[in-house]
Amino acid sequence: MMNLRRLGVVGVFIGVVVSGVLISKNAVAADPIRVLIVDGQNNHNWKATTPILKDFLTKSGRFTVDVVTSPPGKSPKEAWDAFRPKFSDYATVLSNYNGDLWPEPVQRDLEAYVSGGGGLVIVHAANNAFPEWAEFNKMIGLGWRGAGYGNRVTVAADGKVVETAKGEGPGAGHGSQHDFSVVVRDREHPVMKGIPAEWMHVKDELYHGQRGPAASMNILATAFSAKQTGGTDAHEPMVWWIPYGKGKVFTTVLGHAEYSMKCIGFQTIVNRGTEWTATGKVTIPVPEKFPTATETLAAEEKK
Ligand code: ZN
């Protein structure tokens, strides 16, 4: 009797320990998401911005990040033959690349990878790349192209999406760099849920007149491009996503320079957008300290 009672107590004790371990394991996090950043050519300082992207993605605690660097511009075929990123080893791919067209096998690999359910994240000038690659243009929807290339998309003051036909209105450009307000247009989307409806972004280029096939675009945030800063007097898309087969393509045209990428708002949407393209869910919290409608907030420098 005594022994049985003891066994019972021990059994309960073991049960508590086991369930305690399970609870804490669930509370810590799921397995890290594997992210591949692609760089190597850009009309921007990719050698400075890739480490910033990698650093804040890693610090979120949600990702392990590898970087694949292409050959430099105008490299011979042999150099490109060695460039075969293994997209399928990763849950999502982030492009910080704007340069020479990738070899055909790499193009077909990316198309198969995204249409099969892989994620793709496009940051700033990565949407300037590959005007001649039709499937890439479908993935990004809008790219840095001339007015004759394709449709333009803006958002009216009442939130309605407005398409401007090919050839009408301005093509791709930007006015002078400045701090500007980002307006969230879909506050229920997992990436945007909990982010303030309007927040002030650190000095950046405000892209306007982006052009492309613009099919199945889901606009998540816009910014008003003011005439005074050389803009278009329209609400231009800043963040959007497009389904491509089973995959998701998440684009932000924010992120011109190191200082723009220090914005807590930028880092939050790239972190959450990257997670969402990989898993379809967002668990990375919105930081308590976030830019407000009138005040920017940059990540603190490493001491
Ligand atoms: Zn730029």
Boltz pocket constraint, residues with backbone or C-beta under 6 A from the ligand:
constraints:
  - pocket:
      binder: B
      contacts: [[A, 44], [A, 124], [A, 125], [A, 205], [A, 255], [A, 256], [A, 257]]
      max_distance: 6.0
